[in-house]
Amino acid sequence: MAPEKKRILVVDDEGDIVELIRYNLSKEGFEVLGARNGKEALGKISPAPDLVILDIMMPVMDGFETCRRLKAQPASAMIPVVFLTASSNEVDEVVGLELGADDYVQKPISPRTLVARVKSVLRRTAQSARDDAAQEETITVGHLEINRSTYTVRLGKKELAFPKKEFEILTLLAGHAGRVFTRESLLNTIWGTDVVVIDRTVDVHIRKIREKLGKDASMIETVKGVGYRFQKPQG
């Protein structure tokens, strides 16, 4: 039996861009869905695609807001996102990555580059899933419980919603409690070495994780000048 095709959702208000991407990804064996804005895209995420290619500047709902909504819902939070941007402005790239995107590609699109980036993100996602399967399903530290298979986090009796990158950072830190991770090692492990991400992106994700942990935020300790460490709660 032939392996099931990976499904890619392409979201761009320019029809010719959608068709260009559809043509090139279809040649590589992907099943491609199209949407012309974020609102339409959100209506096409069930069943969940394997990856979303998302333009930033669109009418009705732009790419940033679409990504926020994807990452806020447990059913879609783990879908990898690759942003398309017509801007060379680093701010757009930083904002996209801070929202939980896995990569970004600048317009005008090089089909070869885009296909390579899509394959790279899917490989990293698959490897992450294999790594999770090879490790203990649940990490429990104090009253914090992280379930790798269901991508859920519980703090006491409360379930917390974590987008994919925040979940991966928390899981990595909590799974190696006491070990110091440099920003560079977190960047390379979570985003991969083929995506250019600045140190600030890690700091923003850590801040968001701490906000969700509330009074238990101190479990993630900043090691000045080095990086971060997960500390087991006392008592």
C-alpha positions in Angstrom: 0.0 0.0 0.0 1.3 3.4 -1.0 2.1 5.8 1.9 -0.6 8.4 2.5 0.1 11.8 0.9 1.1 14.6 3.2 -1.6 17.4 3.1 -0.4 21.0 2.7 -2.7 24.0 3.2 -1.5 27.0 1.2 -3.0 30.4 2.3 -2.5 33.4 0.0 -4.8 36.0 -1.4 -3.0 35.9 -4.8 -4.4 33.0 -6.8 -1.4 32.6 -9.0 0.9 32.2 -6.0 -1.4 29.4 -4.6 -1.4 27.7 -8.0 2.4 28.0 -8.4 2.9 26.4 -5.0 0.2 23.8 -5.6 1.9 22.8 -8.9 5.4 22.4 -7.4 4.3 20.6 -4.2 2.0 18.3 -6.2 5.0 17.3 -8.4 6.7 16.2 -5.1 3.8 14.0 -4.1 1.9 16.3 -1.7 -1.8 16.8 -1.6 -2.4 20.6 -1.7 -5.4 22.6 -0.4 -5.8 26.3 -1.1 -7.4 29.2 0.8 -7.4 33.0 0.0 -7.4 34.4 3.5 -7.0 33.4 7.1 -10.7 33.1 7.8 -11.1 30.6 4.9 -8.0 28.7 6.1 -9.4 28.2 9.6 -12.4 26.5 8.0 -10.1 24.0 6.4 -8.1 22.7 9.3 -10.3 19.8 10.1 -9.0 17.2 9.4 -5.7 18.9 10.2 -3.3 19.3 7.4 0.3 18.2 7.9 1.6 21.8 7.3 0.3 25.3 6.6 2.0 27.7 4.3 0.7 31.1 5.3 1.1 34.5 3.7 1.4 37.4 6.1 -0.4 40.3 4.2 -4.0 39.2 3.3 -7.4 40.8 3.5 -10.1 39.6 5.9 -7.6 38.0 8.3 -3.8 38.4 8.0 -1.3 35.6 8.5 -0.2 36.8 12.0 -3.8 36.6 13.3 -4.4 33.3 11.6 -1.3 31.8 13.2 -2.4 33.2 16.6 -5.7 31.4 16.3 -4.1 28.2 15.1 -1.8 28.1 18.0 -4.5 28.9 20.5 -6.5 25.8 19.7 -5.4 22.4 21.0 -6.6 20.7 17.8 -4.4 22.9 15.5 -1.6 24.1 17.9 0.9 21.5 16.7 0.4 22.0 12.9 3.7 23.3 11.5 3.5 26.8 9.9 5.8 28.3 7.2 5.2 32.0 6.7 5.5 33.7 3.3 6.6 37.3 3.5 7.0 39.9 0.8 9.0 42.0 3.2 12.7 41.8 4.0 11.9 43.4 7.4 13.4 41.3 10.1 10.6 42.4 12.4 8.1 40.4 10.4 10.3 37.3 10.6 10.8 37.7 14.3 7.1 38.2 15.0 6.2 35.1 12.9 8.7 32.9 14.8 7.6 34.3 18.1 4.0 33.3 17.2 5.1 29.7 16.8 5.9 29.5 13.1 8.5 26.9 12.1 10.1 28.8 9.2 9.6 31.6 6.8 10.2 32.1 3.0 10.6 35.4 1.3 8.8 36.4 -1.9 9.3 36.3 -4.8 9.1 32.6 -4.2 11.8 30.2 -5.4 9.8 26.9 -5.8 12.9 24.9 -5.2 13.6 26.7 -1.9 10.0 26.5 -0.8 9.8 22.7 -1.4 13.2 22.2 0.4 11.9 24.2 3.4 8.6 22.3 3.5 10.4 18.9 3.4 12.9 20.1 6.1 10.1 21.2 8.5 8.2 17.9 7.9 11.4 15.9 8.6 12.0 17.8 11.9 8.3 17.3 12.9 8.5 13.6 12.2 11.8 13.3 14.1 10.4 15.2 17.0 7.5 12.7 17.1 9.9 9.7 16.9 11.9 11.2 19.7 8.8 11.7 21.9 7.7 8.1 21.2 11.1 6.8 22.3 10.9 8.7 25.6 8.6 8.4 28.6 5.1 9.5 27.6 4.6 11.6 30.7 7.0 14.0 32.5 5.9 14.8 36.0 7.7 17.5 38.0 6.0 18.4 41.2 2.4 19.2 40.3 3.3 19.9 36.6 2.4 17.0 34.2 3.4 17.1 30.6 2.0 14.4 28.2 4.1 14.0 25.1 1.6 11.9 23.2 -1.4 14.2 23.6 0.7 17.4 23.8 -1.1 18.5 26.9 0.1 20.2 30.0 -1.6 20.1 33.4 -0.6 22.2 36.4 -2.4 20.8 39.3 -6.0 20.4 38.2 -5.8 23.0 35.4 -5.0 22.2 31.8 -2.8 24.8 30.1 -2.7 25.5 26.3 0.8 25.6 24.9 1.5 26.3 21.2 4.0 23.8 19.6 7.3 25.7 20.2 6.4 26.6 23.8 5.4 23.0 24.4 8.7 21.7 23.0 10.8 24.2 25.0 9.0 23.3 28.2 9.2 19.6 27.5 12.9 19.8 26.8 13.7 21.8 30.0 11.4 19.8 32.3 12.7 16.5 30.8 16.2 17.5 31.8 15.5 19.2 35.1 18.7 20.8 36.6 20.5 21.0 33.3 21.4 24.4 31.9 20.5 25.0 28.2 22.1 27.9 26.4 20.0 30.0 24.1 21.9 28.6 21.1 21.3 25.0 22.1 17.5 25.7 22.5 17.4 27.4 19.1 19.2 24.5 17.4 17.2 21.8 19.1 13.7 23.4 18.7 14.0 25.3 15.4 16.9 23.4 13.8 20.2 24.7 12.4 18.8 25.6 9.0 16.4 28.3 10.3 17.9 31.7 11.2 16.4 32.7 14.6 17.7 35.3 17.0 18.2 34.8 20.7 15.3 37.2 21.5 12.9 34.6 20.1 13.9 32.1 22.9 13.5 34.8 25.5 10.0 35.7 24.3 8.9 32.1 24.3 10.3 31.6 27.9 8.4 34.7 29.0 5.1 33.3 27.5 5.7 29.9 29.2 6.3 31.7 32.6 3.1 33.7 32.2 1.1 30.4 31.7 2.9 28.8 34.7 1.8 31.8 36.9 3.0 31.4 40.5 5.1 28.4 39.4 7.1 30.5 36.8 10.2 30.3 39.0 10.6 26.7 38.0 12.3 28.1 34.9 15.4 29.8 36.1 17.5 32.3 34.1 21.2 31.5 34.4 22.6 34.9 33.7 24.8 35.2 30.6 24.2 31.5 29.8 20.6 30.4 29.3 17.8 28.6 31.2 17.4 25.8 33.6 14.3 24.0 34.9 14.3 23.7 38.7 12.3 21.2 40.6 10.0 22.8 43.1 11.1 22.7 46.7 9.2 20.6 49.2 
